[in-house]
Amino acid sequence: MSTPQPQTHQQAAPAPNWQSAPGTSYTSPIPITRTHLGHALTSEWTKIKSVRSTMWTLGVFLLLVVGIGLLVAANTDSNDYADVPYTIPAFFGLILGQICLITLGVLVVSSEYGTGMIRTTFTASPQRHRVLTAKLLIFFVVAFVVSAFAIGFVGLITSGMHGGASDNKWGGTVLMGALYVSLLGVLALAVGSMLRHSAGAITAMLGLVLVPAILPAFLMMSESLRTLGEKMTEYNAPNALAKIFELDSENGGGGSQLVLLVGVTAAAIAGAYALLERRDV
């Protein structure tokens, strides 16, 4: 016959009281600050200077503008600059170099969609318009500074090579030329934001730049389309840069072409903002 075991009574531990004492509130040890555009700008600056695509595209851009520019300058003499600015050699490099800025503008935004990192970006900064604004500002500043440096450097070297024989002011061509190609890059960024695909956006931008330069030759074969062809010739990117650099100043110095690009870029940016808020990541 087994001996009955003594019963032990275990008392349940009291539930912890998570309520704060009256009159007190919890304060997190982690500092909390309101985010603003400056944080987004810092983030985008870190991104654009860290990726290899920026170094490659800007490096090739400088190589084309400065290299071709100095090559052209070496094959000219002082008499060639009697009535034109010293920055004209940079024009020939910009014809190809603008493609580099277009490519970089697309990659600034589309590469994040391609890798899926845009989800992390929008999680860290739910205000999507702030992210796009930061991308636009950082890219424009970088593109403008690099473009102005390249054009100005070519102008200075050309002036030194030919003894400063011309009294023509060429500072305006530096600013307007850099502004034009930088706006092309900003337009590419907006298109990249809308299409979210690197190859598609780059192809669309190349078509926008190259087709107006080629198509007028066919349009002018028809009398009914001749006017359209002439306007397209006047406002396409190569001829716009030619007017800015005073290679063709019959219809002004490229001011109307620059205004048109500003309008087209503004419309593309507005479309990018609208689609950004309406679509899922």
Number of C-alpha atoms within 10 A of each C-alpha: 3 4 5 6 6 6 6 6 6 6 6 6 6 6 6 6 7 6 8 9 8 6 5 8 9 6 7 7 6 6 6 7 6 5 11 11 15 11 15 22 20 12 16 23 17 11 13 19 12 11 11 9 16 21 14 13 19 19 13 17 23 21 15 22 26 27 18 21 26 20 15 17 24 14 7 14 14 16 11 14 20 14 11 17 23 32 30 26 25 30 25 20 24 27 17 16 24 24 20 21 30 27 24 28 33 28 26 25 25 26 18 17 19 13 9 12 12 17 15 11 17 15 11 12 17 12 16 14 17 19 22 21 17 20 24 22 15 18 24 22 13 16 25 23 15 18 28 21 17 25 28 22 19 26 26 14 19 27 19 12 16 18 11 16 16 18 12 13 11 19 16 14 26 24 18 20 27 24 21 24 28 26 24 25 28 28 25 30 35 29 27 29 27 21 19 21 19 24 14 15 25 23 12 16 22 15 12 14 18 14 13 19 19 14 13 21 15 11 17 15 11 11 10 10 13 16 14 14 22 14 12 20 19 20 20 20 24 21 19 24 28 19 24 26 26 20 16 15 12 9 10 12 21 25 14 15 20 22 12 12 21 18 11 15 21 16 13 20 23 13 15 20 18 13 14 16 12 8 8 7 11
